[in-house]
Amino acid sequence: MPSIEELTIDRVHEAFKSGAYTCRELVETYIGRIKAIDQAGPKLNAITVISSSCLQEADALDLHLKEHGSFVGSLHGVPIIVKDQCDTAGVPTAYGNICCVHTPTEDATLVKKLRAAGAVILAKSTMPDFAASFNSASSLSGVTLNPYDNTRETGGSSAGTGTAITANMGLIGVGEDTGGSIRVPASFCNLVGLRPTVGLVSRAGLSPLVKTQDTPGPMTRTVRDAALMLDVLVGYDAKDPYTASAVIAGPPRGGSYASNLSEAALPKARIGVLNSVFGSKDLAECTSVNQVVRAALLKIGTTGATLVDIEIPDIDYYVRTSSTYMSRSRYDIDNFLAAHPIIKDVTFESIHSAKKYHRSLPLFRNMGAPKSYKHPYEDPDYAERLEVRQEFQRVVIGVMAEHNIDVIAFPSVQIPAPLVSDVLGSRFDNYFPTNTSIASQLHHPAISIPVGFTEGTGLPVGLEFVGIPYSEQRLLELAYSVEALIGARKAPEFDCLEKAQDGSGI
């Protein structure tokens, strides 16, 4: 059986071509890994269900390669972990909520694209109820554990995808990001996590949280795999009018987001360092992250890259005032459920009033509070929030233009992965110290890149780059250079796997 440690798309395709192993053998090995560390051993609890048809899909791909001598598409035979937020035909889906368990009859648009490119839908991954948290707590699946320290959180809302991909339970993964739901778990799990510009990737067939901010994207172990995955995901979809953005963006230079990946990107780059959003020097958690990020930036500077200290005036005001979760999340969820082809007689109110959601989700709890808004226009400040968001974007792009910078850099999250007990307690009821909301509320693309581990606790740390709208290719190019320079990716280790090294390949 194949070794699945740190596999990439390119290596898998080389193996298929050489006959080293088949897609079926690869999928079987990943299933063995899921059973060994997700369902047994440390019981990471990242997977909600393994697709019952994944081996049949693998067999069909093996037959195609045998008969035609060619791949179905650019992701031929690539086993993918898909966040439970996405509809998957024939594979149980619940959007993280116990009231919404059903089996879709149609794939989400992005899942259709993945299948058409030859990917195998291996399994679905955990998420908090309706993605309404920076943690993993779900009424359906409970808490997902961090593979680097099982007493710690994996981060949310793309929690299961984060844990599964870093622990080599799948080759690449689908996440979705509203306020940081790709980048928070990417930072906590030593992964590359890309938040695309809203509308570059269709949301049709995904549950919403904030329709104007929601954007699916790749979660991978390497930047190149993220770029290759993005190639497949992007494109206009009549089912999601927001994908007009994909038309505006146009095709990537060279025909692929991976076309120009090179270690030579950094020496030519100008990077704005936003010092005001580094964590407090008085908190040990924050300083442990700051040290890793500062060291990474120092090393980036040795390549010839120009680091520029920048300020964004009133950034706290802009992030706070442009937030629309309380204005429209309930409305967006209710509209989605009302139009659902399978789920009937389930509303936000029915879920909230029956307390059929995980109680460690303060956002979801507050969305149903007595004075919460059922429609955005009920919020007397909604128009101001939209106007402030636009002003925020103009201010930030203005700062970037003034300093002639390619990206803005800062820690993805101000702290490393918190304890599960903190997440299940009240510590983060009112505030979670993430910087990912900046790009989300700007409606800008951003990428989190692994840059090291905290001293003593050994927890992963992510560096975030934020670009201007439609600058995904530039973000990937710079992230690729950082990845090559720092080489911070390191897989978690599992005692149960080391004891089982008997040739099984898992």
C-alpha positions in Angstrom: 0.0 0.0 0.0 1.2 3.6 -0.7 2.7 5.8 1.9 0.4 8.8 2.3 2.7 11.0 4.4 2.7 14.6 3.0 1.6 13.5 -0.5 1.1 16.2 -3.2 -1.0 16.2 -6.3 2.1 16.0 -8.5 3.5 13.0 -6.6 0.2 11.1 -6.8 0.0 11.7 -10.5 3.6 10.5 -11.0 2.7 7.3 -9.0 -0.4 6.7 -11.1 1.6 7.1 -14.3 4.3 4.8 -13.2 2.0 2.2 -11.9 3.4 2.5 -8.3 -0.2 2.3 -7.0 -3.7 2.7 -8.1 -6.4 5.3 -7.0 -8.2 2.5 -5.2 -5.1 1.6 -3.2 -4.6 5.3 -2.4 -8.2 5.7 -1.2 -8.1 2.5 0.8 -4.9 3.8 2.6 -6.6 7.1 3.4 -9.6 5.3 4.8 -7.2 3.2 6.9 -5.7 6.4 8.3 -9.1 7.9 9.1 -10.0 4.7 11.0 -6.7 4.7 12.8 -6.6 8.2 14.2 -10.0 9.7 13.7 -12.2 6.8 14.8 -9.6 5.2 17.0 -6.3 6.2 18.6 -6.5 9.9 19.5 -10.0 10.1 18.1 -9.5 13.5 16.5 -13.1 13.6 15.4 -12.5 15.4 12.1 -14.7 13.3 9.8 -18.5 13.1 9.9 -18.8 10.4 7.2 -16.6 8.5 4.7 -18.3 8.4 1.3 -19.8 5.0 0.6 -19.1 5.5 -3.1 -15.4 6.6 -2.9 -14.0 3.2 -3.8 -16.3 2.9 -6.8 -15.2 6.4 -7.9 -11.6 5.3 -7.5 -12.2 2.1 -9.6 -13.8 4.1 -12.4 -10.8 6.4 -12.5 -8.4 3.5 -12.5 -10.3 2.0 -15.4 -10.3 5.2 -17.4 -6.5 5.5 -17.0 -6.0 1.9 -18.0 -8.3 2.2 -21.1 -7.3 5.6 -22.3 -3.8 6.1 -20.9 -4.8 9.6 -19.7 -6.3 11.4 -16.7 -9.9 12.5 -16.5 -8.7 16.0 -15.4 -6.2 17.9 -13.4 -7.3 16.4 -10.1 -7.5 12.8 -11.4 -7.6 10.4 -8.5 -7.1 13.0 -5.8 -8.9 12.1 -2.6 -10.6 15.2 -1.2 -12.0 16.1 2.2 -15.1 18.3 1.8 -16.4 20.5 4.6 -19.9 19.5 5.8 -21.1 23.0 4.6 -21.2 21.7 1.0 -23.9 19.5 -0.6 -22.5 16.2 -1.8 -24.8 14.0 -3.8 -25.3 10.6 -2.0 -23.2 11.6 1.0 -24.9 12.7 4.2 -24.7 16.4 4.9 -25.9 18.5 7.9 -24.2 22.0 7.8 -22.9 21.0 11.3 -26.4 21.0 12.8 -28.3 18.0 14.2 -31.6 19.2 12.8 -30.3 19.3 9.2 -29.1 15.8 8.6 -30.0 14.7 5.1 -28.6 13.2 2.0 -28.4 15.6 -0.9 -29.4 14.5 -4.4 -27.2 17.1 -6.1 -23.7 18.3 -5.6 -22.8 21.9 -4.8 -21.3 23.6 -7.8 -17.8 23.4 -6.5 -18.2 19.7 -5.8 -19.4 19.1 -9.4 -16.2 20.9 -10.6 -14.0 18.8 -8.4 -15.6 15.6 -9.6 -15.4 16.7 -13.3 -11.6 17.3 -12.7 -11.3 13.7 -11.5 -11.2 14.2 -7.8 -12.6 11.5 -5.4 -14.9 12.8 -2.7 -13.4 10.8 0.1 -15.2 12.1 3.2 -17.1 15.0 4.8 -15.5 17.0 7.6 -16.8 18.6 10.9 -17.8 22.2 11.4 -19.7 24.2 14.0 -23.5 24.7 13.5 -23.9 26.7 10.3 -20.2 27.7 10.5 -21.0 30.2 13.2 -17.8 30.1 15.2 -14.0 30.3 15.1 -14.1 27.0 17.0 -15.2 23.5 16.1 -18.1 22.9 18.5 -21.1 21.3 16.7 -24.4 19.9 17.9 -23.8 17.1 15.3 -20.2 16.2 15.9 -19.0 17.8 19.2 -15.4 19.1 19.3 -12.6 18.4 16.8 -9.1 18.0 18.3 -5.9 19.6 17.2 -3.4 16.9 16.0 -0.4 18.8 17.4 -1.9 18.8 20.9 -5.1 16.9 21.6 -6.0 19.2 24.5 -6.2 22.1 22.0 -8.8 23.3 19.5 -8.4 22.9 15.8 -10.0 26.3 15.0 -13.1 26.9 13.0 -15.2 26.9 11.2 -13.5 24.6 8.7 -12.4 22.6 11.6 -12.5 19.0 10.3 -10.8 19.9 7.1 -8.0 21.5 9.0 -7.4 18.5 11.2 -7.9 16.0 8.4 -5.5 17.5 5.9 -2.7 18.3 8.4 -3.0 14.7 9.7 -2.8 13.2 6.2 -6.4 11.8 6.2 -6.9 13.3 2.7 -4.8 14.9 0.0 -6.4 18.3 -0.2 -9.5 19.9 1.4 -12.4 22.2 0.9 -12.9 24.9 3.4 -15.2 28.0 3.5 -14.3 31.4 4.9 -16.6 34.1 6.2 -14.6 35.8 8.9 -11.6 33.5 9.0 -13.0 30.0 8.8 -10.2 28.8 6.4 -7.4 30.8 7.8 -7.9 30.2 11.5 -7.8 26.4 11.3 -5.0 26.7 8.7 -3.0 28.8 11.2 -3.7 26.4 14.1 -3.0 23.3 12.0 0.1 24.2 10.0 -1.6 24.5 6.7 -1.9 26.8 3.7 -5.4 28.3 3.7 -6.6 30.6 0.9 -9.6 32.9 1.2 -10.4 33.9 -2.4 -12.2 37.2 -3.4 -15.9 36.7 -2.8 -17.6 35.4 -5.9 -14.5 33.8 -7.4 -15.8 30.4 -6.3 -19.5 29.6 -6.4 -21.4 29.2 -3.1 -24.3 27.4 -4.7 -25.1 24.3 -2.6 -23.4 25.7 0.5 -25.1 26.8 3.7 -24.5 30.6 4.3 -23.4 32.6 7.3 -23.0 36.1 5.8 -23.9 35.9 2.1 -21.8 39.0 1.2 -18.7 37.5 2.8 -18.9 33.8 2.3 -16.2 32.3 0.1 -15.0 28.7 -0.3 -11.4 27.9 -0.9 -8.5 25.4 -0.6 -6.9 24.1 2.5 -3.7 22.2 1.6 -0.3 21.2 2.9 1.5 23.1 0.0 1.0 26.3 -1.8 1.2 24.6 -5.2 -1.6 22.2 -4.3 -3.7 25.2 -3.3 -3.0 26.9 -6.6 -3.9 23.7 -8.6 -7.1 23.3 -6.6 -8.1 26.9 -7.1 -7.7 26.4 -10.9 -10.6 23.9 -10.7 -12.8 25.8 -8.2 -13.0 29.3 -9.9 -15.6 30.3 -12.5 -18.9 31.8 -13.2 -22.0 30.0 -12.0 -25.5 31.2 -12.9 -26.7 29.7 -9.6 -24.6 32.3 -7.7 -24.8 35.8 -9.1 -21.8 36.8 -7.0 -19.6 34.8 -9.4 -19.7 37.8 -11.7 -16.5 38.4 -9.8 -14.9 35.5 -11.6 -15.6 37.2 -14.9 -14.1 40.4 -13.7 -11.0 38.6 -12.4 -10.4 36.8 -15.7 -8.1 33.8 -16.1 -4.8 33.7 -14.2 -1.6 34.6 -16.0 -0.1 31.6 -17.8 -3.4 29.8 -17.7 -3.0 28.5 -14.1 -2.6 29.9 -10.7 0.4 27.6 -10.4 2.1 29.0 -13.6 4.4 31.4 -12.0 5.2 29.9 -8.7 8.9 30.6 -8.0 11.2 31.3 -5.1 12.1 34.5 -7.0 8.9 36.3 -6.0 10.1 37.6 -2.6 13.2 39.7 -3.6 10.9 41.8 -5.8 8.2 42.2 -3.2 7.2 45.1 -1.0 5.4 43.9 2.1 3.5 46.2 4.5 3.8 45.1 8.1 0.7 46.0 10.2 2.3 46.2 13.6 -0.9 47.4 15.4 -2.6 44.0 15.1 0.2 41.9 16.6 -0.9 40.6 19.9 -0.2 42.2 23.3 3.4 42.0 24.5 1.9 41.5 28.0 0.3 38.1 27.2 2.5 35.1 26.9 0.3 33.5 24.3 0.6 36.5 22.0 4.3 37.0 22.4 4.9 33.3 21.5 3.1 34.0 18.2 4.7 37.4 17.7 8.2 35.8 18.1 7.5 33.3 15.3 6.0 35.8 12.9 8.7 38.5 13.6 11.4 35.8 12.9 9.7 34.9 9.7 9.5 38.5 8.6 13.2 39.0 9.4 14.1 36.1 7.3 11.9 37.3 4.4 13.8 40.6 4.6 17.1 38.8 4.0 15.8 37.8 0.5 15.8 41.4 -0.7 12.1 41.9 0.0 11.2 45.4 1.2 9.4 45.4 4.5 7.5 48.6 5.2 5.9 49.4 8.6 2.3 50.7 7.9 -0.6 52.0 9.8 -4.3 51.7 9.0 -6.1 54.6 10.8 -9.0 53.6 13.0 -8.7 49.9 12.0 -10.6 48.7 15.2 -13.5 51.1 14.4 -13.6 49.8 10.8 -13.6 46.1 11.7 -16.1 46.6 14.5 -18.6 48.8 12.5 -18.5 46.9 9.2 -19.5 43.6 10.8 -22.9 42.4 9.6 -23.2 39.0 11.4 -25.9 40.3 13.7 -27.6 42.2 10.9 -28.0 39.4 8.3 -26.7 35.9 9.4 -30.1 34.8 10.7 -31.8 36.1 7.6 -29.4 34.4 5.3 -29.7 31.0 7.1 -33.5 31.3 7.1 -33.7 32.0 3.4 -31.4 29.1 2.7 -33.5 26.7 4.8 -36.8 28.0 3.3 -35.6 27.2 -0.2 -34.0 23.9 0.7 -35.2 21.0 -1.6 -35.0 18.3 1.1 -35.0 19.9 4.6 -38.5 20.9 5.5 -40.1 22.6 8.6 -36.7 23.7 9.9 -36.0 27.3 10.6 -33.4 29.3 12.5 -36.1 29.9 15.1 -37.0 26.3 15.5 -33.4 25.3 16.0 -32.7 28.2 18.3 -35.8 27.9 20.5 -35.3 24.1 20.9 -31.6 24.7 21.7 -30.6 22.3 19.0 -27.2 23.9 18.5 -24.0 23.6 20.4 -24.1 25.8 23.5 -20.5 26.9 23.0 -21.4 29.1 20.0 -22.0 32.6 21.3 -22.6 34.0 17.9 -25.3 31.6 17.1 -26.8 32.1 20.5 -26.8 35.9 20.1 -28.3 35.7 16.6 -31.5 34.4 18.2 -31.6 36.8 21.2 -34.8 38.7 21.9 -33.7 41.9 20.1 -31.9 40.2 17.2 -32.7 41.1 13.7 -34.7 38.9 11.4 -34.0 41.0 8.3 -30.9 43.2 7.7 -33.1 46.3 7.1 -34.4 46.0 10.7 -30.9 47.0 11.8 -31.0 50.8 11.9 -27.2 50.8 11.4 -27.1 48.5 8.5 -26.7 51.2 5.8 -23.9 52.7 7.9 -22.2 49.3 8.2 -22.2 48.9 4.4 -20.9 52.5 3.9 -18.2 52.0 6.5 -17.1 48.7 4.8 -16.6 50.6 1.5 -14.7 53.3 3.2 -12.6 50.7 5.0 -11.6 49.2 1.6 -10.8 52.6 0.1 -8.6 53.5 3.1 -6.7 50.2 3.0 -6.2 50.3 -0.8 -5.1 53.9 -0.4 -2.4 52.9 2.2 -1.2 50.1 -0.1 -1.0 52.5 -3.0 0.8 55.2 -1.0 3.5 52.7 0.1 3.5 50.8 -3.2 3.1 47.5 -1.4 2.0 44.1 -2.8 0.5 42.7 0.4 -0.1 43.5 4.0 1.4 41.1 6.6 0.5 40.1 10.2 -0.2 37.1 12.3 -3.3 35.2 11.1 -4.4 34.8 14.7 -2.9 36.6 17.7 -2.7 33.4 19.8 -1.9 29.8 19.1 -4.6 27.1 19.3 -6.5 27.5 22.6 -7.4 24.8 25.0 -10.6 22.9 24.3 -11.6 23.8 27.9 -11.4 27.5 27.0 -13.5 27.0 23.9 -16.2 25.1 25.9 -16.0 27.6 28.7 -16.7 31.3 28.5 -13.3 32.7 27.6 -14.2 33.6 24.1 -17.9 34.6 24.6 -17.3 38.2 23.7 -14.1 38.3 21.7 -11.8 35.9 19.8 -8.3 37.4 19.0 -8.1 36.7 15.3 -6.9 39.1 12.6 -8.7 37.2 9.9 -11.7 39.5 10.1 -9.7 42.3 8.5 -9.6 40.8 5.0 -13.1 39.3 5.4 -14.7 42.6 6.0 -12.6 44.3 3.4 -13.8 41.6 1.0 -10.2 41.1 0.0 -8.4 37.8 -0.6 -5.9 36.5 1.9 -3.7 33.6 2.6 -2.4 32.0 5.8 1.1 30.4 5.5 2.8 28.2 8.1 5.9 30.0 9.4 6.9 28.0 12.5 5.9 26.7 16.0 5.7 28.4 19.3 8.6 27.9 21.7 7.8 25.5 24.5 4.3 24.6 23.5 5.2 23.6 19.9 2.0 24.9 18.4 1.7 26.0 14.7 1.7 29.7 13.8 0.4 31.2 10.5 1.5 34.4 8.8 -1.3 36.1 6.8 -0.8 38.0 3.6 -3.7 40.3 2.5 -3.9 41.5 -1.1 -6.3 43.7 -3.1 -9.3 42.1 -4.7 -8.5 39.5 -7.4 -4.8 39.3 -6.4 -5.0 35.6 -5.7 -2.2 34.8 -8.1 0.2 37.3 -6.5 -0.7 36.0 -3.0 0.1 32.4 -4.1 3.4 33.5 -5.7 4.5 35.2 -2.5 3.3 32.4 -0.3 5.2 29.9 -2.4 8.4 31.9 -1.9 7.8 32.0 1.9 7.1 28.3 2.0 10.3 27.6 0.2 12.3 30.0 2.4 11.0 29.0 5.8 9.9 25.4 5.3 7.7 25.3 8.4 5.4 22.5 7.3 5.8 19.6 9.6 3.2 16.8 10.0 1.9 15.9 13.4 3.1 12.6 14.9 0.9 9.8 16.3 2.1 7.1 18.6 -0.6 4.7 17.5 0.7 4.9 13.9 4.3 4.4 14.9 3.4 1.3 16.8 1.4 0.0 13.8 4.3 0.4 11.3 4.0 -3.1 10.0 3.8 -2.4 6.3 0.2 -1.3 6.3 1.1 2.1 4.8 -1.2 4.1 7.1 
